[in-house]
Amino acid sequence: LKYSVGKDTIMDNVSGGDYVTIVAKEDGVTIIGLTRGRDTKFHHTEKLGKGEAYLAQFTEYTSAIKIRGKATLYTKTGIINIGEEN
């Protein structure tokens, strides 16, 4: 992925560090953020349309992200196709 940042800057991989990039391959992809701590709870939900991208970060509050639907997940360690049989 290449993103233009500012006027002259290009980032070749925005999925470095604790960030992940999720790109929907169909309408209605759901992203759910789950909390840290003794009890795991939902704390945030997003719904994406086909072609939309979502940048997410693991934080002191977010320990997991659940993705429902066909999407591509870009991380610093690789690319995962979600919702597709191999």
C-alpha positions in Angstrom: 0.0 0.0 0.0 1.2 3.5 -0.7 -0.3 6.5 0.9 0.4 10.2 0.3 1.2 12.0 3.5 1.4 15.8 3.3 2.6 17.3 0.1 5.8 15.4 -0.7 5.9 12.3 1.7 5.0 8.7 0.7 4.7 5.9 3.3 5.3 2.5 1.7 3.8 0.5 4.6 1.4 2.2 7.0 0.8 -1.1 8.8 4.0 -0.9 10.9 4.2 -0.9 14.7 1.0 -1.6 16.5 -1.2 -0.6 13.6 -3.2 -2.8 11.2 -5.0 -1.8 8.0 -8.2 -3.5 7.1 -9.6 -3.1 3.5 -13.2 -4.4 2.8 -13.7 -6.6 -0.2 -17.5 -6.5 0.1 -20.1 -4.2 1.6 -21.0 -4.7 5.3 -17.6 -5.8 6.7 -17.8 -5.4 10.5 -14.8 -4.5 12.7 -15.2 -4.9 16.4 -12.6 -3.7 19.0 -12.3 -5.7 22.2 -11.1 -4.4 25.5 -8.2 -5.5 27.7 -8.6 -6.5 31.4 -10.2 -9.0 33.5 -13.4 -9.0 31.4 -13.2 -8.8 27.6 -15.9 -6.5 26.3 -16.8 -4.9 23.0 -15.8 -1.2 23.0 -16.0 -0.1 19.4 -17.7 -1.3 16.2 -17.3 -0.1 12.6 -19.0 -1.2 9.4 -17.2 -0.8 6.1 -18.4 -0.7 2.5 -16.5 -2.4 -0.4 -13.2 -0.7 -1.0 -13.2 1.2 2.3 -10.1 1.0 4.5 -9.8 1.2 8.3 -6.6 1.8 10.2 -6.7 0.3 13.7 -4.2 0.4 16.6 -3.7 -1.9 19.6 -3.6 0.2 22.7 -3.9 0.0 26.5 -7.7 -0.4 25.9 -7.8 -2.5 22.8 -6.4 -6.1 23.0 -8.1 -7.7 20.0 -9.9 -6.8 16.8 -12.6 -9.1 15.3 -13.3 -8.8 11.6 -16.5 -10.3 10.1 -16.8 -10.4 6.3 -14.4 -10.5 3.3 -11.5 -8.2 3.9 -7.7 -8.0 3.6 -5.7 -7.3 6.7 -2.3 -5.7 6.3 0.1 -6.0 9.3 3.8 -5.5 9.8 4.3 -9.2 9.5 2.2 -9.9 6.4 -1.1 -9.9 4.6 -4.1 -12.0 5.6 -7.2 -12.6 3.5 -10.2 -12.9 5.8 -13.5 -14.6 4.9 -12.1 -16.6 2.0 -11.4 -20.3 1.7 -8.0 -21.3 0.5 
